[in-house]
Amino acid sequence: MLEVEALNVTYGRTRAVQSLDMTVGDNEVVTVLGSNGAGKTSLLRALQGAVGTSGGRIVFDGKNITAKSPAARVKAGMVLVPEGRQIFVSMTVNENLLMGAYLRRDDNIERDLTEIYDRFPNLAERRHMSAKTLSGGEQQMLAIGRALVGRPRLIMLDEPSLGLSPLYVDRLFNLLGELNKDGIAILLVEQNTSMALDIASRGYVLELGRKVLEDRAEALATNTALTEAYLGGSDGDGSARVLDEQP
Amino acid sequence: MLLIQQLVNSIMLGSVYVTVAVAFTLTIGILNFLNFTIPTLFMLAGMMGWALSYYGLPFGLSGPMPWPLALAVGVVLAILASLLVERFTFRYLKTRYGDSTEHAIPLVSSLGFLLILENLVRIGYGTEERRFVGPDADLTLNVGGLFIRVPQLISLFVTVLIVIFLTMLIRRTRIGRGLRAIAENPDAANILGVDTKRVVPVVFMLTGLLCGLAGALFAVNYGEVSPLMGEDIGTKAIAGMVIGGLGSIWGAVIGGLIVGVLELMTVHFFGADTVQVVVWGALLLTLIAYPSGLLGHNAIGKGKL
């Protein structure tokens, strides 16, 4: 579904991502791990077209989209749930969801909104209230709901569990599992490495913009050298945090 | 009675300030950009409306036009000029030489556009005031002893319609949601597929439309136009916008009306020379009591609409 070849992302003289190769298969869950400054956010933003690339190719569904606008990528079926959620607090919950359908011109938007509200009853109750009245967890659900209204086939999430209560972290990962069952491929950047590796089939580890490791998720989860070096341990209780990624 | 008559007049005058103040506040609210070409767009519609109804098209391409057509063409020219400003000051200079937080470059270049357009009109038609012969500006209604001039009443009506139209556009439509998304968080809007290059010109079209209509209504109401007519209106509209609160459309409405009332009351009690002192004094006092204006929000530059 997504193929990345020799991707470079550069800010001024900083090389955020360097000659990175990676793939996400149809209906696959892939996670990208690494400490702060490893280039994970830059990678996702480049994949969505929010920052330009300085080399390499991004291919989605067999089409080269390297030079395409974010809008074209949303239309093609990929969507980014950005770090920090970035919901529109000056809008209502419903208007936020409609922003996810900004590029849609079909008549089924209302039906899809109903579907989202069925999935997130908390949001349905507050559909006409300002999005800033939502709790952090609800805001994350709104950000994901907003992405889903665009009917993506690949959803990319940047640190979705950051700042969530344990209850919402569980809900989040259950939700990602459900979405994947519905046929949506997921590219997940997470600090909660044990849960990310739990849900993913494969993982990549980045360090200073370079890929240092790629493997099946089970192999990464049991790789003690890796968990000690980059991931701050994985004790399997879902609360593992990489030390230098604490907010 | 004279005082009430002055109040009626000042609301009519205020409605011109309202339209221009709404144009200012729209660009600030969505793009965080103080667009200095606004007074020129106002002048352009009035002056071109006059020139077309007096001379017709340049190079003898047409004879003098009927005044409604001339003003309509003036409004269209104001919209086109506004799009030109977007293309060459806001978009080109900002994307090429500034980052998304750069304000000085578009601001200074829009000031450049103000001076260039104003002086081009002066070169073409001279600096003196011209008499715009429109409908009978003295046609008046007598409501219980108060004289209300019909063209002014129509202007007020048009102003109210424009403000309602804009509010609906921004609150209820897809393009309005796109504009508000850009206003609050351009990066998130971009990620969701809101194409800034397509949406930002909408702001400038609306700016041109508002200023053009205000200029046309001004020409009809006061029967006089000049290349400098935008300057006084522009500064007072800015004052009205700031009093009402940056980025708030209804704030601009209230602020514009307040400036209109202040102006005519000052003229009534103290004479014309005192007007700017009172208007800007009121602005400073308002800011001391309400630092973000009467209806403004605290955050500058984010989600103000």
Interface residues (C-beta under 8 A of the other chain):
Chain A: Q48 A50 S69 P70 A71 R73 V74 K75 V79 L80 P82 Q86 I87 F88 V89 S90 M91 E95 L98 M99 G100 Y102 L103 R146 G150
Chain B: R174 R177 G178 R180 A181 A183 E184 N185 D187 A188 A189 N190 I191 L192 G193 V194 D195 G303 L305
